[in-house]
Amino acid sequence: MNNFMLLLPEFLVTGLAFVVLTADFFLRSDRKHYLAYIAVLGLAGILAFTLIFLWGRDETLYGGVIRIDGYSLLFKSFFIVLGGVAILSSVDYVRRNLEYPGEFYAILVFTVVAMMLMASSGELLTAYIALELLSFCLYVLVSYDRYNPKSNEGGTKYILLGAFSSALLLYGMSQVYGLLGTTRFDEISVALSISPDLSAGLLLGLVLIIAGLGFKVAAVPFHMWAPDAYEGAPIPITAYLAVGSKAAAFALILRLFTEAFLPAIGDWQLLLIIMAVATMLLGNLVALAQSNVKRLLAYSSIGQVGYLLMGIAALAVVKPDGSLSLELSHLVGNGVILHIFAYSVTNMAAFLCLSVVYNITGRDDIAGLAGLARRAPTVAVVFAVSLFSLAGLPIFAGFVSKFYLFTAVASQGLLWLASIAIFASLISLYYYLQLIRQMYIEPAEDTTPIFVPRLTTAVLGALLLGMVFLGVYPAPLMDAIQNASDVILSSQGVTQYANTGLSP
């Protein structure tokens, strides 16, 4: 019997979005910023409730369509926190630059619902519906600055290519269902374990699913929408697009490829490795030529996607006899999740710093950062730390996550792939240092101090502490991550495959 109360966190977040929309009717225009505080306080209460209500549960709804377990709880909590940070980071920007804040904050809250459902999905169509709910919300948010031609252009490209990727994804899912007779992750895994050789139709379906998901995370060669969408979107949405959509997509991808497609890793591993190498190298190389900070960080985020794809490709080792070794799969899963979290905290900090500069100067180009260390020392420090973390330098979150992930990939016999990732990280260090050079060495055209609101300062301080804390003492987070990876690697499909010992 289905216990619908297990979906209470999602119901509460949905209700919160409607509360924000309703409160918008009763607030004067000069008090619309209160909507952000209503949303954040609501999310904080829902986070506490979710942790208490779902702690230790391992249950399913509709026969495995929705999974309530430690993995989904970890990501649900993370997405609620991420939504709150995104809302707080956008308060000053929305007040200065955008109309209709009620709809803006409500749509942001709806994206949290979509991401929570993506983390809980145990079936292809459920995952698709949650992914599309997230995409529809992001289409609107990217185009939200309707009087900005770049926002309209970026939103249009995002919608058109997003629709194309959805078609690929659906067609791939139809191939899988037509040939295996199921869309549930655990049943797909069992079916692939029984049939070692993939048919041409099933292989086509798998390729189409990878292509569709590649569009969603902006992996090469499906990345063409990302730079324009990032540049045209309001800066808080650019940050959310770079962080939230990718974190949610990889939460889904990690569960999908572990619980459903792992027995067929011999057929898709090489494809993901090629995509990872192309994404790492192209993202970081093209970033060298950018003059706009948003486009630069867009290509930087593409490079980060390459590192995560590398982790997905290394989830298991294919032995010479065709069987799989899952001994170090936990290490790789941990590395992927840790890098998602570290990248998210770091990128949110970088974009918030850029938003502070844009709110005062109206500039988002690299030259506009000149003299920032003298005009806003706190912002410059946080921005520099976030760039060092993105580059993977000690003692920050990015160093720990990259070290863990690259080590895990190398331990799976892919040392050469980890070496390429290290080389790509060295490339990224150059253009990150270019930004730091502008802030600390280049003189400012305007030496007027930049005013930083107290709320923004508090959020920057929290993100700075997060980057340093994760870089120095990641053990508490790693305990939660270990529990989450244990859940997906001990799922029915994986354990049954491990017990049969069949080769893919």
C-alpha positions in Angstrom: 0.0 0.0 0.0 1.4 3.4 -1.0 2.1 5.8 1.9 1.5 9.2 0.2 2.7 11.0 3.3 6.3 10.1 2.1 5.8 12.9 -0.5 4.9 15.5 2.2 8.2 17.4 1.7 7.4 17.9 -2.0 3.8 18.9 -1.2 5.0 21.4 1.4 7.5 23.0 -1.1 4.7 23.2 -3.7 2.4 24.8 -1.2 5.2 27.3 -0.3 5.4 28.4 -3.9 1.7 29.2 -3.9 2.0 31.0 -0.6 4.7 33.3 -2.2 2.4 33.9 -5.2 -0.5 34.7 -2.9 1.5 37.0 -0.6 2.6 38.9 -3.7 -1.0 40.2 -4.0 -1.0 41.8 -0.5 2.4 43.5 -0.4 3.2 47.0 -1.6 5.7 47.4 -4.4 8.3 48.7 -1.9 8.0 45.6 0.2 8.1 42.9 -2.4 11.6 41.9 -1.2 9.8 40.4 1.8 8.7 37.6 -0.5 12.3 36.3 -0.6 12.3 36.1 3.2 9.0 34.3 3.3 10.4 31.7 0.7 13.6 31.2 2.6 12.0 30.8 6.0 9.5 28.4 4.5 12.4 26.3 3.0 14.2 26.3 6.3 11.2 24.9 8.1 10.6 22.3 5.3 14.3 21.3 5.5 14.0 20.6 9.3 10.8 18.7 8.8 12.2 16.7 5.9 15.3 15.6 7.9 13.2 14.6 10.9 10.4 12.9 8.8 12.4 11.0 6.3 15.5 10.1 8.4 16.3 6.4 8.2 13.4 5.6 5.8 13.9 3.2 2.9 10.6 2.8 1.2 9.1 3.0 -2.3 5.9 4.3 -3.9 4.0 2.8 -6.8 6.1 -0.3 -6.8 9.5 1.5 -7.1 8.5 4.4 -9.3 9.6 6.8 -6.5 12.3 6.0 -4.0 12.5 7.3 -0.5 16.0 6.5 0.8 19.2 7.9 2.1 20.3 8.9 -1.4 17.2 10.9 -2.1 17.2 12.5 1.4 20.7 13.8 1.0 19.9 15.4 -2.3 16.5 16.7 -1.2 18.2 18.4 1.7 20.9 19.8 -0.5 18.4 21.2 -3.1 16.3 22.9 -0.4 19.4 24.6 0.9 20.5 25.5 -2.6 17.1 27.0 -3.3 17.4 29.1 -0.2 20.9 30.3 -1.1 19.8 31.2 -4.6 16.8 33.2 -3.3 18.9 35.1 -0.8 21.6 35.7 -3.4 19.1 37.3 -5.8 17.3 39.7 -3.4 19.4 42.8 -4.3 19.6 42.0 -8.0 15.9 41.5 -8.3 15.2 44.7 -6.4 17.4 46.7 -8.8 16.9 45.0 -12.2 13.7 42.8 -12.5 9.9 43.2 -12.4 7.4 40.8 -10.8 9.5 39.4 -7.9 6.6 37.3 -6.7 6.6 35.1 -9.8 10.4 35.1 -9.8 10.7 33.6 -6.3 7.7 31.3 -6.8 9.2 29.7 -9.9 12.5 29.3 -8.1 10.7 27.4 -5.4 8.9 25.2 -8.0 12.4 24.3 -9.4 13.2 22.9 -5.9 10.2 20.6 -6.2 11.4 19.3 -9.6 14.9 18.7 -8.3 13.6 16.8 -5.3 11.5 14.5 -7.5 14.5 13.9 -9.8 16.6 12.6 -6.9 13.7 10.3 -5.8 12.9 8.9 -9.3 13.3 5.2 -9.7 11.7 5.0 -13.2 12.4 6.6 -16.5 9.1 8.5 -17.1 9.0 9.8 -13.6 12.5 11.1 -14.0 11.5 12.6 -17.4 8.5 14.5 -16.0 10.6 15.8 -13.1 13.4 16.9 -15.5 10.9 18.7 -17.7 9.3 20.5 -14.8 12.7 21.8 -13.9 13.4 22.7 -17.5 10.2 24.6 -18.0 10.9 26.7 -14.9 14.4 27.4 -16.1 13.2 28.4 -19.6 11.1 31.2 -18.0 13.8 32.3 -15.6 16.5 32.5 -18.3 14.1 34.8 -20.3 12.9 36.7 -17.3 14.6 40.0 -18.1 12.3 40.5 -21.1 13.6 43.9 -22.1 17.1 42.5 -22.5 17.7 41.2 -26.1 20.4 38.8 -24.8 18.0 37.3 -22.3 15.4 36.8 -25.1 18.0 35.2 -27.3 19.4 33.0 -24.7 16.0 31.9 -23.6 14.9 31.1 -27.1 18.0 29.0 -27.8 17.5 27.2 -24.5 13.9 26.4 -25.2 14.4 25.2 -28.8 17.4 23.0 -28.0 15.8 21.9 -24.7 12.7 20.7 -26.7 15.0 18.8 -29.1 16.9 17.1 -26.3 13.6 16.1 -24.6 12.5 14.4 -27.9 15.8 12.5 -28.0 15.3 11.5 -24.4 11.8 10.3 -24.9 12.6 8.3 -28.0 15.5 6.6 -26.2 13.2 5.7 -23.3 10.6 4.3 -25.7 13.3 2.1 -27.2 14.3 0.8 -23.8 10.7 0.1 -22.9 9.8 -1.5 -26.2 12.7 -3.9 -26.0 12.9 -4.6 -22.2 9.2 -4.1 -21.3 9.9 -1.9 -18.3 11.0 1.6 -17.4 11.9 0.9 -13.7 15.6 1.2 -12.9 15.9 -2.1 -11.0 14.0 -4.1 -13.6 16.1 -2.6 -16.4 19.2 -3.7 -14.5 17.9 -7.3 -14.0 16.9 -7.5 -17.7 20.4 -6.3 -18.8 22.0 -8.9 -16.5 20.1 -11.7 -18.1 20.8 -10.6 -21.7 24.6 -9.9 -21.9 24.5 -8.7 -25.5 22.6 -5.5 -26.3 20.5 -5.5 -29.4 21.0 -2.7 -31.9 17.6 -1.1 -30.9 18.6 -1.2 -27.2 22.0 0.3 -27.9 20.2 3.1 -29.9 17.9 3.8 -27.0 20.9 4.0 -24.7 22.8 6.4 -27.0 19.7 8.6 -27.3 19.2 8.8 -23.5 22.9 9.7 -23.1 22.5 12.4 -25.8 19.3 13.8 -24.2 21.0 14.0 -20.8 24.1 15.4 -22.4 22.0 18.4 -23.6 20.6 18.9 -20.1 24.0 19.1 -18.5 25.7 20.9 -21.4 28.2 18.2 -22.2 30.2 18.4 -25.5 29.0 18.2 -28.2 25.6 19.1 -26.8 26.7 22.3 -25.1 25.9 24.9 -27.8 23.0 26.5 -25.9 24.9 27.1 -22.6 27.1 30.2 -23.3 24.3 32.3 -24.7 21.8 31.2 -22.1 24.3 31.9 -19.3 25.2 35.3 -20.7 21.6 36.4 -21.3 20.0 35.1 -18.1 19.9 37.3 -15.0 23.0 36.7 -13.0 21.3 34.8 -10.1 19.6 32.5 -12.6 23.0 32.0 -14.4 24.3 30.8 -11.1 21.3 28.6 -10.5 21.4 27.2 -14.0 25.1 26.4 -13.6 24.7 24.8 -10.2 21.1 23.6 -9.6 20.3 22.1 -12.9 23.6 20.2 -13.2 23.4 19.0 -9.6 19.9 17.7 -10.1 20.7 16.1 -13.5 23.7 14.3 -12.1 21.8 13.1 -9.0 19.5 11.5 -11.6 22.3 10.3 -13.9 24.2 8.7 -11.0 21.2 6.7 -9.8 20.1 5.8 -13.4 23.5 4.6 -14.5 24.2 2.7 -11.3 20.8 1.1 -10.6 19.7 0.6 -14.3 22.5 0.6 -16.8 25.5 -0.6 -14.8 25.4 -4.2 -16.3 25.8 -2.7 -19.7 28.7 -0.5 -18.8 30.9 -2.2 -21.4 28.7 -0.8 -24.1 28.4 2.8 -22.9 31.7 3.4 -20.9 33.8 4.3 -24.0 31.1 6.8 -25.2 31.1 8.5 -21.8 34.9 8.6 -21.7 35.0 10.3 -25.1 32.4 12.8 -24.0 34.2 13.5 -20.8 37.5 14.1 -22.5 36.0 16.4 -25.1 34.0 18.3 -22.5 36.9 18.8 -20.1 39.3 20.0 -22.8 36.9 22.1 -25.0 35.2 23.7 -22.0 38.5 24.9 -20.5 40.2 25.8 -23.8 37.4 27.9 -25.1 37.1 29.7 -21.7 40.6 31.1 -22.4 39.2 33.3 -25.2 36.3 34.8 -23.3 36.0 38.5 -22.3 32.6 38.2 -20.6 32.8 36.7 -17.1 29.4 34.9 -17.4 30.5 33.2 -20.6 33.8 32.4 -19.1 32.1 30.7 -16.1 29.7 29.0 -18.5 32.6 27.3 -20.3 34.2 26.6 -16.9 31.0 24.8 -15.8 31.2 22.8 -19.0 34.6 21.7 -18.0 33.3 20.7 -14.6 30.7 18.5 -16.3 33.5 16.7 -18.0 35.0 15.7 -14.6 31.6 14.4 -13.4 31.1 12.4 -16.6 34.5 10.9 -16.1 33.3 9.7 -12.7 30.1 8.2 -14.2 32.2 6.4 -16.8 34.5 4.9 -14.1 31.7 3.4 -11.9 32.8 -0.1 -12.6 35.8 -2.0 -14.2 35.3 -4.3 -17.1 37.6 -7.3 -16.6 39.3 -9.1 -19.5 36.7 -12.0 -19.3 33.8 -9.5 -19.6 32.7 -9.5 -16.0 32.5 -6.4 -13.9 34.4 -5.4 -10.7 32.4 -3.3 -8.3 35.0 -3.2 -5.5 35.8 0.5 -5.8 32.5 1.7 -7.1 31.7 3.3 -3.7 34.8 5.4 -4.0 33.8 6.7 -7.4 30.2 7.4 -6.4 31.5 9.3 -3.3 33.8 11.3 -5.5 31.0 12.3 -7.9 28.7 13.4 -5.1 31.4 15.3 -3.3 32.4 17.2 -6.4 28.7 18.1 -7.1 28.5 19.6 -3.6 31.9 21.4 -3.7 31.3 22.8 -7.2 27.9 24.0 -6.2 29.1 26.0 -3.1 32.0 27.4 -5.0 30.1 28.5 -8.1 27.3 30.1 -6.1 29.9 32.2 -4.4 31.6 33.2 -7.7 28.3 34.3 -9.3 27.2 36.2 -6.2 30.4 38.2 -6.3 29.8 39.0 -9.9 26.2 40.0 -9.1 27.4 42.5 -6.5 29.7 44.1 -9.1 27.0 44.2 -11.8 24.4 45.7 -9.5 26.6 48.8 -9.0 28.6 49.0 -12.3 26.2 47.4 -14.8 29.2 45.5 -16.2 29.8 41.7 -16.4 33.0 41.8 -18.5 36.4 40.8 -17.2 37.7 44.4 -17.5 34.9 45.5 -15.2 36.5 43.6 -12.3 39.6 45.9 -12.4 40.4 47.3 -8.9 37.7 45.3 -7.2 40.1 44.5 -4.3 40.2 48.3 -3.4 36.5 49.0 -4.1 35.0 45.9 -2.3 37.8 44.0 -0.5 35.4 41.4 1.0 33.9 40.6 -2.4 37.3 40.3 -4.0 38.5 37.9 -1.3 35.5 35.6 -1.7 35.7 35.8 -5.5 39.4 34.9 -5.4 38.8 32.0 -3.0 36.0 30.7 -5.2 38.3 30.8 -8.3 41.0 29.0 -6.5 38.5 26.4 -5.4 37.2 26.0 -9.0 40.8 25.5 -10.1 41.3 22.8 -7.4 43.9 24.5 -5.2 44.4 23.6 -1.6 42.9 24.3 1.0 39.5 24.8 -0.6 36.6 22.5 -1.4 37.5 22.1 -5.0 40.9 20.6 -4.2 39.4 17.9 -1.9 36.6 17.0 -4.4 38.9 16.9 -7.4 41.6 14.9 -5.5 39.0 12.4 -4.3 37.3 12.1 -7.7 40.5 11.9 -9.8 42.0 9.3 -7.4 38.9 7.2 -7.6 39.0 7.3 -11.4 42.7 6.4 -11.4 42.1 3.5 -9.0 39.6 2.0 -11.6 42.4 1.6 -14.1 41.8 4.9 -15.9 45.0 6.7 -14.8 45.4 8.3 -18.3 41.9 9.7 -18.0 42.6 11.3 -14.6 45.8 12.7 -16.1 43.8 14.5 -18.8 41.5 15.9 -16.1 44.5 17.2 -14.2 45.8 18.8 -17.4 42.4 20.4 -18.0 42.5 21.8 -14.5 45.9 23.4 -15.1 44.4 25.1 -18.2 41.6 26.5 -16.1 44.0 27.9 -13.6 45.3 30.4 -16.2 42.0 32.1 -16.9 41.0 32.1 -13.2 44.3 33.9 -12.5 43.4 36.4 -15.2 40.3 37.3 -13.2 42.3 37.6 -10.0 44.9 39.8 -11.8 42.1 42.2 -12.8 40.8 42.4 -9.2 44.2 42.8 -7.4 46.6 44.3 -9.9 44.8 46.3 -12.6 43.8 49.9 -11.6 40.1 50.7 -11.5 38.6 53.3 -13.8 36.2 54.3 -11.0 37.5 54.1 -7.5 34.2 54.6 -5.8 33.7 52.0 -3.1 31.0 49.4 -3.9 28.3 49.1 -1.4 27.6 45.5 -0.3 24.2 44.9 1.5 24.5 43.2 4.9 22.4 40.2 3.6 24.7 39.7 0.7 27.8 40.0 3.0 26.2 37.3 5.3 25.6 35.0 2.3 29.1 35.5 1.0 30.5 34.8 4.4 28.5 31.5 4.7 29.7 30.4 1.3 33.3 31.3 2.1 33.1 29.2 5.3 31.6 26.4 3.3 34.4 26.4 0.8 37.1 26.4 3.5 35.3 23.9 5.8 34.8 21.4 3.0 38.4 21.8 2.0 39.8 21.4 5.5 37.3 19.0 7.2 35.0 17.2 4.8 34.5 14.2 7.1 31.0 14.9 8.3 29.8 15.4 4.7 31.6 12.3 3.5 29.8 10.2 6.1 26.4 11.3 4.6 27.7 10.8 1.1 29.0 7.3 1.9 25.5 6.4 3.2 23.9 7.8 0.0 26.3 5.8 -2.3 25.7 2.7 -0.2 22.0 3.0 -1.0 22.3 3.1 -4.8 25.1 0.4 -4.9 23.0 -2.0 -2.8 19.9 -1.6 -4.8 18.1 -4.7 -6.0 19.3 -4.5 -9.6 23.0 -4.0 -8.6 23.0 -6.7 -5.9 21.2 -9.2 -8.2 23.7 -8.5 -10.9 26.7 -8.9 -8.5 25.3 -12.2 -7.3 24.8 -13.7 -10.7 28.3 -12.8 -11.8 27.2 -12.6 -15.5 29.2 -10.6 -17.9 27.6 -7.7 -19.8 
